[in-house]
Amino acid sequence: MKDIANHNNVSPSTVVNVLNKSVTLSSFTLHDSLPEHLCFDEVRTNDNQLSFICIDAVKHTLVALLPGKSSYDIEKFFNGFSLAQRARVKTVTTDLKAYYSSVAERLFPNTEIIIDRFHIIKMINQAFNHERVKKMKLFAKPSVEYNLFKCHWRLFLLDPAKLDNEHPRYRKQLKCSMTDAQIVSEALELSEELLISHNVIHKLHRAIICNDVLTLARCLRAFKQNFKQVSVQKAQWTKKHGGAYPKNIKNIDNNHLIQTLNTLTTDKNLAHVLNATNPKFAKYSNGPIEGINRKIKLLRRLACLISLI
């Protein structure tokens, strides 16, 4: 850098600035054209920073690993390809990050956005677990009711049809013998709200796993319609009585499952969520990119151990 600077009668910092402006991320692409099917995600790399990663959804080869994950970085990279090349991209599979789908729609005019099935189920399960914990905390810690919700939480997420209902086992925390199905049944009898939530999440699970787009659409749209009706009811009550609206309406604001389903059914997200169960998109998921992320995490841990040795 110093030799170049001396030869041109400028400072080394000027040379660095000129090089930074002339060399873009897109200059380093290994592809003459983009694959038709892409996966978007993020991964922790150097200094625990989140980086954007993109792979070919069919061949599982790396397309891009950018140092940042901002929409500016992503658009800067993909704008290095011509519009004709970007128009060839048919699908982009991603999670519900706020800007990934928006960026993909701007960059790829003919693409279909697919929200990864794993992320949808993960969001639903996490929301249900929030509600389960809320109900659990209504009971004293050493009580049987408390332990029903706490010690056997995984059973609530299993398909009810696959729960063992024939072989009772002694449960130390419950101080009696019960089958898996009995545990779930007795816990749900303690909360009607949680029973309804349990039925909803498993209906959604089955629709997603079976790629039943019609059932998923029916469930989500029915929820959206009900949510709108309750929102109108709440607004009318608030307008008339101030903040003293009924408790059962007020609790909607604190129900994590309702908040999650509302996110899935926004005008922006609903079509992308339904694509997840569309049979023609069934073979596309973020599974391969999650596998690559897992290898990166493993390499980082091994490198840390080697440095300690």
N, C-alpha and C positions, 0 to 999 in steps of 0.2 A: 504494500500500500504506500509506504514511504517513497519507494523508487518511482512509482507512478506519479505521486504527488510532486516530487522534485522535478521530474521530467516535464510536467505540465505547469509548474510554478503555482501550484495550489496546495492547500493543506490536506493532510491525510483524511480528516473528517469529511471534507468535500468529496473526495474519491468514494468514501463509504456511502455517502448520501446519494451520489449519482448511481452507484451500483444497486442500491436498494430500490431506487425508482425504476431502473431498467429491467431488473430481474423480478418477475412475478411468480407466485406459487404455481400458476398454470404452466410455466415454462418447464416444470419438472414432471409433468404428467407422463406416464408410461403408455398411455392409450392414444391412438390416433382418432378413435371414436368412442362414444360412451356405450355401455351395455344397455339393453332395452329394459332391464329390471334392476333397480338399485335398492340398497338398504342404508338407512341413515341411523347413526347412533353416536354416543360419546363415550370416551374412555379416559381414565386417569393415566397420564404419562409423566413426564419429568416434573419434579418439584410438586407433585400431587395436583397438577393442573389438569383441567378437563379439556380434552382435544376432540375435534370432530373426526369421525371415521365413516367411510363409505365403502361398501363392497358391492361386487356383482352378485345379485340375489340368486343367480342360477349356477355360475361357476365357482362362487365363493372366493374370488380373487380380489385383492385390494385395489380399489380405485383411487382413494385419497385418504391421507392421514394428515390433517392440518393442525398446526400448533394451537390454534384457537377454535372456538365453537360459535363465534358470533355470526349473525346473518351476513355481516359485511365480508368476513373471511370466506364463508361458503359461496356467496355470490361471486366474489372475486375469482375464486378457483374455477367455478363452472362456466363463468363468462369467457374463460379462455378457450372454450369450445364454441364452434359456430352455432348459430341458431338452428341450422339444418340438423346438426348432430344432436343438439338438445331436444329437438322435436321428435327424435327417434325413441326417446325414453317413454316407455308405456306405463310402468308402475314404480312407485317409491314407497317402500315399507318403512314405517317409523313408529315412534311412540307418540304420546300426546303432548310433546313439548310445544309450547305455544307458537313458536315461529318456524319450526321445521316444515310443517305442511304449507304454510304461507310462502316460504322461500321456494319450496319445490314447485308450487303452482306458478310462481313468477318465472322460474328458470326453465321449466319443462312444460310447454303449452299443451301437449297432448297426453299428459300423464294422469294416472289414477292414483290417488293417495290411499294407502292401506294402513290402518292402525293395527299394530301387531297384536295377535290374539292373546299372547302371554301377558302383555301389559294391561289389556282390558280386564282379564281375570284377576290379575294382581291388584289392580285398583279396587275392584269389587270386593275381593277378600279382605283387603286392608280396611275398607270402610265398614264391612260387617264386623271385623274384629274390634274396631273402635266402639261400635254399639254394644258388643258383647261385654267389653271391659266396663262400660258405663253401667250396665245392668249388674255386673258382678260387684261393683263397688257399693251397691245399695244394701248388700248383706255384710254381716260381721265376718271378719277374716277367718276365724276357725270353723265357721258353720259349714254344714253339708252343702247348702245352697251356693255359698261362695266357691267351694271346691268343685262343684259341678261345672261352673263356668270357667274356672281357672286351670284345673289340672288336666282337662280333657278337651282343650280348645281345638285341637286338630280334627276331632270327630265332627265338629260343626261344619267343616269345610269339605268333608268327604261326601260323595254321592249317597243320599239316604238309602237308595236301593241296594247299595253295596255294604251297608253297615251290618255287622254280625248281630243276628237276633236270636241265635240258638245256643250259644255257648257262654253262659255267665262266668265271669272271673271275679275273684275277690279284689276289691279296690280299696287299698289301704286308706286313701284320703276320705273315702265315703263310708268306710267301715261296714261294707256289705258287698255281696256278690251281685253284679249287674252285667248285662250285655251292653255292647256299644250303642245299639239302637235305644235301649232303655235310658241310658245316660242322656242322650240328646233329647229324647222325648220328655223326660222329667225336667230338664233344664228349660226347654221351650215352653212348658206349661206355666213357668213362673213369669213369663213376659209375652203377652200377645203381640206386642210390637216387634219383638225379636223373632217370634214365630213367622210373622208376615215377611220380615226381612230375609229369614232363612229360606222361605219358599221362593222369594224373588231371585235371590242369588243363584239358587240351583236351577231354576228355570232358565236363567241366562247362561249358566255353565253348560247346560245340555245343548242349548241352541248354538253356542260357539263351538263346542267340541264336535257336534254333528254337522257343522257348516249349514245350519238351518236358518238361512237369511230371512225367510218369511216370519218364523217364530220370533226371532230377535227383533225384527222391525216392529212386529205387533206389540211385543212387550215394551219396547222403548217408547213407541209412539203413544201407547196407552198411558204409560207413566207420565210422559210429557204433557198430555192432555189433562190428567189429574192434577199435576203440579201447577199448571196454569190456572185451573179452577180454584185451587187452594190459595194461590197467590192473589187472585182477584178478591176472594173472600177476605183474606187478611188485609188487603189494601182498603176495602170497603169498611171493615171493622175499625181499622186504625183511623180512617178519616172521620168516622162517626164518634168513636170513643177515645181517641188518643192512643196511648200505649197499653190500655187495659183490654187487649183482645184475648180470646180464650187460650188457655194453656196448651191445649192440643194443637193449636195452630202455631203458637210461638215455638214449640219444640221442633218444628220443621227446620228452623234456622240452625239447629244444633245437631241434626241427624246427618251423620257423615255419609250414609248410604244414599240418602236423597240428594245430597250435594254432589256426590260422585255421578249418580245417574243423570243429574241435571247437566253436568259437564259433558257427559257422553251424548246427550240429546240436543245440544246447542245446534243451531242452524249450520254452524261452521263444521262441527265434528260428526254429525249424525251419518251423513253419506259415507264418510271415511271409515267410521266404525262398522257400518253395514258391509263395506267391502271386505272386512276381515272374515266374514262368513260366506262370502260369495264363492260358490264352487269353482269358478274359473280362476280365482286368485288363491285357492286353497294351498298351493305348493309354495307360496311366498310367505316368509316370516323372517323375523330378526334372530332366529335361532343360530344361524351360522355366524352372525356378527357377535352375538353373545359368547359363542365359543372362542372366537378370536380375542375378545376382551378378557376372557378367563385365562387364556395363555399369556397375555400381556401382564396380567396381575401376578400370575405364577412366576414369570421371569423376573419381575420386580422384587418379589419376595426372595427368590433364590439369589439374586444379585446382592440383596441386603445381607443375607446370611453369609455369602462368600466374603463380603467386605469385613464382616465381624470376625470371621475365622482368620 
